[in-house]
């Protein structure tokens, strides 16, 4: 834990993100993650309300760079977003995720939930970085048909301070069911969302990002590709979704 004085997942956010990326439970499990046999390295940087210091996030990235070989880290998911807009050329969090990217680790980040129904919004770090994979959220309308998917109104989109269009692609991010600690803030404050003991649904770009992180892990299990190649493969194989502000692909 890099957040001092805290142990475990008090909020529930991290457990849900991890479950959506790589939750297991066997072939017959109802709520498996996108890459259910992938091991997880969890670095806690937030408090019980989901707030994090940039310094703690950067410390986590430094730890990943130093230990990625020991733990075979290939993909890093950041279901967090900064609250200020800045240039990626000077923001310290951007510099940190780029060090991770160029060290050979695929970096996936949520674009944020500050979107509107019809207008672009500002994009904070690390989602504003042109190198990493930035993910928005779609509503799949409980259907396997990609043609009826649409961008949720709260999923942010727009151009960064440096003029890059974000997000790079979108993934399901509404009404996603994932594991959650029974004593967590999420479970205590949203009991109506518990679908069975130990599982609840939530919505947000934080929960779309690990779907893409899991897909990246699946790609790397089959190919010895660089982060750039993984990003290219994901973007080239999406289905275009018109009418979403920017023309975004759906993973």
TAPECOR-V477016 format. One record per residue. BURIAL is I if it has 16 or more other ideal C-beta (glycine too) atoms within 10 Angstrom, else O. Layout:
BEGIN
BURIAL + BURIAL
END
This chain:
BEGIN
O + I + I + O + O + O + O + O + I + I + I + I + I + I + I + I + I + I + I + I + I + I + I + O + O + O + O + O + O + O + I + I + I + I + I + I + O + I + O + O + O + O + I + I + I + I + I + O + O + I + O + I + O + I + O + I + I + I + I + I + I + O + O + I + I + O + O + I + O + O + O + O + I + I + I + I + I + I + I + I + I + I + O + O + O + I + O + I + O + O + I + O + I + I + I + I + I + I + I + I + I + O + I + O + I + I + I + I + I + I + I + I + I + I + I + O + O + O + O + O + I + I + I + I + I + I + I + I + I + O + I + I + I + I + I + I + I + I + I + I + O + O + O + O + O + O + O + O + I + I + I + I + O + I + I + I + I + I + O + I + I + O + O + I + I + I + I + I + I + I + I + I + I + I + O + I + I + I + I + I + I + O + O + I + I + I + I + O + O + O + O + O + I + I + O + O + O + O + I + I + I + I + I + I + I + I + I + I + I + I + I + I + I + I + I + I + I + I + I + I + O + O + O + O + I + O + I + O + O + I + I + O + O + I + O + O + O + I + O + O + I + O + O + I + I + O + O + I + I + I + I
END
